[in-house]
Amino acid sequence: MKFAVFTHVIHGIKNGRFYAYSPYIREMNLWLKYVDEVEIVAALEEESNKEEENSPQGEYYKHSNITFTEISSFHLLNFLAVLDTLLKIPFIFFRILGAMHRADHLHIRCPGNIGLLAAIAQFFFPKKPKTVKYAGNWDPKATQPITYKLQKKILGNTFLTRNTKVLVYGDWPQQSDNIFPFFTASFSEKEKELIKKDFKPPYKFIFSGNLVEGKGVDKAIEFIKILRTNNLDCRLEIYGDGILENDLRELVENENLKKHVHFKGRVGLATLKEAYRDAHFTLLLSKSEGWPKAIAEGMWYGCIPIATSVSCVPWMLNAPSVPNGETNIVTLTERGIVIGSRFKVQGSGFEGSKLLDQMVPDVEALTNDTERMKKMSIASQKWSQQYTLERFERAIRGMI
């Protein structure tokens, strides 16, 4: 079987081997176990001078028969970019069509600009089997860019998108027959263990992810400040990097939190596992997610999640969805705390601070109930440890 992959993920090459963002590659290597030939259609950077075989920034494909069809990356963020994109799209679309013609199975990664073009190009190949991995927020009520909404409309239309299995995070009502609830995984069956945490101060909170807009890292820092103002002994460790790192460091310094908020940088999975093992809570006050991997990974190691009600978070934590427009709901569930998701930031202030204040009594009450925290921790582990790499691989194999 010749398997063609269409993705917005930017790749690199070193010594004839292709690499990209580590979590993406780890998943794709599971798909590629079951195919004879692979054609990757994506943007390609210049050859890297990295000495390391693997690095925190990327890993390599594990397949002996890969061809790469290079296309240009593009965006629509300003007028000049739009003009540039209009020139590029015909050439990109032609290359996508060529790869689809050559392949036996089409695998499209959405949401993204390349995913949108591939979702349109697949109209011309109705008989070819296809899988689409929609790695973003599939919530039909979510506020999203128009290009994301368009991709969801196309993929959910069984006339336009034929012979296709669309894999989405979460189980959503009233979906077309080609939409399949899916998941992802980070850890193996062999890594399962029951961790009995010692819930006592100082309480350790963890954020893991990219330090970019929308991830709510600034709100996580603000929340730690509020908790400490209310005399809860706690600290926050931030794992990851990104364009907001300097701004966030400045925020920590301005709020006199340098002793209590620590930037750990981007680290390998082994280091992150130990951090989760040692932590009490994971924080993710995000505006949008697909599968919130940091929450699932923290739950595997018994961390109690505190997360906004976005994407499949309510399902993960067994909580009701927050109605559209609601910002003032805090729900304690058997597996964690789910909060209203629509924070608004104005300048350096937090319009969402009232909700953060509202969370404090629930967190304080929880920290005064050690038995309840232990039960939440164990319930989190039991839920997360259902989703192993072995189960993930079996699910992938069933889709090809």
TAGI-V296373 format. One record per residue. N is the residue number from 0. RES is the residue in three letters. SS is DSSP state (a for helix, b for strand, c for the rest). Layout:
N_RES_SS + N_RES_SS
//
This chain:
0_MET_c + 1_LYS_b + 2_PHE_b + 3_ALA_b + 4_VAL_b + 5_PHE_b + 6_THR_c + 7_HIS_c + 8_VAL_c + 9_ILE_c + 10_HIS_b + 11_GLY_b + 12_ILE_b + 13_LYS_b + 14_ASN_c + 15_GLY_c + 16_ARG_b + 17_PHE_b + 18_TYR_b + 19_ALA_b + 20_TYR_c + 21_SER_a + 22_PRO_a + 23_TYR_a + 24_ILE_a + 25_ARG_a + 26_GLU_a + 27_MET_a + 28_ASN_a + 29_LEU_a + 30_TRP_a + 31_LEU_a + 32_LYS_c + 33_TYR_c + 34_VAL_c + 35_ASP_c + 36_GLU_b + 37_VAL_b + 38_GLU_b + 39_ILE_b + 40_VAL_b + 41_ALA_b + 42_ALA_c + 43_LEU_b + 44_GLU_c + 45_GLU_c + 46_GLU_c + 47_SER_c + 48_ASN_c + 49_LYS_c + 50_GLU_c + 51_GLU_c + 52_GLU_c + 53_ASN_c + 54_SER_b + 55_PRO_c + 56_GLN_c + 57_GLY_b + 58_GLU_b + 59_TYR_b + 60_TYR_c + 61_LYS_c + 62_HIS_c + 63_SER_c + 64_ASN_c + 65_ILE_b + 66_THR_b + 67_PHE_b + 68_THR_b + 69_GLU_b + 70_ILE_c + 71_SER_c + 72_SER_c + 73_PHE_c + 74_HIS_c + 75_LEU_c + 76_LEU_c + 77_ASN_c + 78_PHE_a + 79_LEU_a + 80_ALA_a + 81_VAL_a + 82_LEU_a + 83_ASP_a + 84_THR_a + 85_LEU_a + 86_LEU_a + 87_LYS_a + 88_ILE_a + 89_PRO_a + 90_PHE_a + 91_ILE_a + 92_PHE_a + 93_PHE_a + 94_ARG_a + 95_ILE_a + 96_LEU_a + 97_GLY_a + 98_ALA_a + 99_MET_a + 100_HIS_a + 101_ARG_a + 102_ALA_c + 103_ASP_c + 104_HIS_b + 105_LEU_b + 106_HIS_b + 107_ILE_b + 108_ARG_b + 109_CYS_b + 110_PRO_c + 111_GLY_c + 112_ASN_a + 113_ILE_a + 114_GLY_a + 115_LEU_a + 116_LEU_a + 117_ALA_a + 118_ALA_a + 119_ILE_a + 120_ALA_a + 121_GLN_a + 122_PHE_a + 123_PHE_a + 124_PHE_c + 125_PRO_c + 126_LYS_c + 127_LYS_c + 128_PRO_b + 129_LYS_b + 130_THR_b + 131_VAL_b + 132_LYS_b + 133_TYR_b + 134_ALA_c + 135_GLY_c + 136_ASN_c + 137_TRP_c + 138_ASP_c + 139_PRO_c + 140_LYS_c + 141_ALA_c + 142_THR_c + 143_GLN_c + 144_PRO_c + 145_ILE_a + 146_THR_a + 147_TYR_a + 148_LYS_a + 149_LEU_a + 150_GLN_a + 151_LYS_a + 152_LYS_a + 153_ILE_a + 154_LEU_a + 155_GLY_c + 156_ASN_c + 157_THR_c + 158_PHE_c + 159_LEU_c + 160_THR_c + 161_ARG_c + 162_ASN_c + 163_THR_b + 164_LYS_b + 165_VAL_b + 166_LEU_b + 167_VAL_b + 168_TYR_b + 169_GLY_c + 170_ASP_c + 171_TRP_c + 172_PRO_c + 173_GLN_c + 174_GLN_c + 175_SER_c + 176_ASP_c + 177_ASN_c + 178_ILE_b + 179_PHE_b + 180_PRO_b + 181_PHE_b + 182_PHE_c + 183_THR_c + 184_ALA_c + 185_SER_c + 186_PHE_c + 187_SER_c + 188_GLU_a + 189_LYS_a + 190_GLU_a + 191_LYS_c + 192_GLU_c + 193_LEU_c + 194_ILE_c + 195_LYS_c + 196_LYS_c + 197_ASP_c + 198_PHE_c + 199_LYS_c + 200_PRO_c + 201_PRO_c + 202_TYR_b + 203_LYS_b + 204_PHE_b + 205_ILE_b + 206_PHE_b + 207_SER_b + 208_GLY_c + 209_ASN_c + 210_LEU_c + 211_VAL_c + 212_GLU_c + 213_GLY_c + 214_LYS_c + 215_GLY_c + 216_VAL_a + 217_ASP_a + 218_LYS_a + 219_ALA_a + 220_ILE_a + 221_GLU_a + 222_PHE_a + 223_ILE_a + 224_LYS_a + 225_ILE_a + 226_LEU_a + 227_ARG_a + 228_THR_a + 229_ASN_c + 230_ASN_c + 231_LEU_c + 232_ASP_c + 233_CYS_b + 234_ARG_b + 235_LEU_b + 236_GLU_b + 237_ILE_b + 238_TYR_b + 239_GLY_c + 240_ASP_c + 241_GLY_c + 242_ILE_c + 243_LEU_c + 244_GLU_a + 245_ASN_a + 246_ASP_a + 247_LEU_a + 248_ARG_a + 249_GLU_a + 250_LEU_a + 251_VAL_a + 252_GLU_a + 253_ASN_a + 254_GLU_c + 255_ASN_c + 256_LEU_c + 257_LYS_c + 258_LYS_c + 259_HIS_c + 260_VAL_b + 261_HIS_b + 262_PHE_b + 263_LYS_b + 264_GLY_b + 265_ARG_c + 266_VAL_c + 267_GLY_c + 268_LEU_a + 269_ALA_a + 270_THR_a + 271_LEU_a + 272_LYS_a + 273_GLU_a + 274_ALA_a + 275_TYR_a + 276_ARG_a + 277_ASP_a + 278_ALA_c + 279_HIS_c + 280_PHE_b + 281_THR_b + 282_LEU_b + 283_LEU_b + 284_LEU_c + 285_SER_c + 286_LYS_c + 287_SER_c + 288_GLU_c + 289_GLY_c + 290_TRP_c + 291_PRO_c + 292_LYS_a + 293_ALA_a + 294_ILE_a + 295_ALA_a + 296_GLU_a + 297_GLY_a + 298_MET_a + 299_TRP_a + 300_TYR_c + 301_GLY_c + 302_CYS_c + 303_ILE_b + 304_PRO_b + 305_ILE_b + 306_ALA_b + 307_THR_b + 308_SER_c + 309_VAL_c + 310_SER_c + 311_CYS_c + 312_VAL_a + 313_PRO_a + 314_TRP_a + 315_MET_a + 316_LEU_a + 317_ASN_c + 318_ALA_c + 319_PRO_c + 320_SER_c + 321_VAL_c + 322_PRO_c + 323_ASN_c + 324_GLY_c + 325_GLU_c + 326_THR_c + 327_ASN_c + 328_ILE_c + 329_VAL_b + 330_THR_b + 331_LEU_b + 332_THR_c + 333_GLU_c + 334_ARG_c + 335_GLY_b + 336_ILE_b + 337_VAL_b + 338_ILE_b + 339_GLY_c + 340_SER_c + 341_ARG_c + 342_PHE_c + 343_LYS_c + 344_VAL_b + 345_GLN_b + 346_GLY_c + 347_SER_c + 348_GLY_b + 349_PHE_b + 350_GLU_c + 351_GLY_c + 352_SER_a + 353_LYS_a + 354_LEU_a + 355_LEU_a + 356_ASP_a + 357_GLN_a + 358_MET_a + 359_VAL_a + 360_PRO_a + 361_ASP_a + 362_VAL_a + 363_GLU_a + 364_ALA_a + 365_LEU_a + 366_THR_a + 367_ASN_c + 368_ASP_c + 369_THR_a + 370_GLU_a + 371_ARG_a + 372_MET_a + 373_LYS_a + 374_LYS_a + 375_MET_a + 376_SER_a + 377_ILE_a + 378_ALA_a + 379_SER_a + 380_GLN_a + 381_LYS_a + 382_TRP_a + 383_SER_a + 384_GLN_c + 385_GLN_c + 386_TYR_c + 387_THR_c + 388_LEU_a + 389_GLU_a + 390_ARG_a + 391_PHE_a + 392_GLU_a + 393_ARG_a + 394_ALA_a + 395_ILE_a + 396_ARG_a + 397_GLY_a + 398_MET_a + 399_ILE_c
//
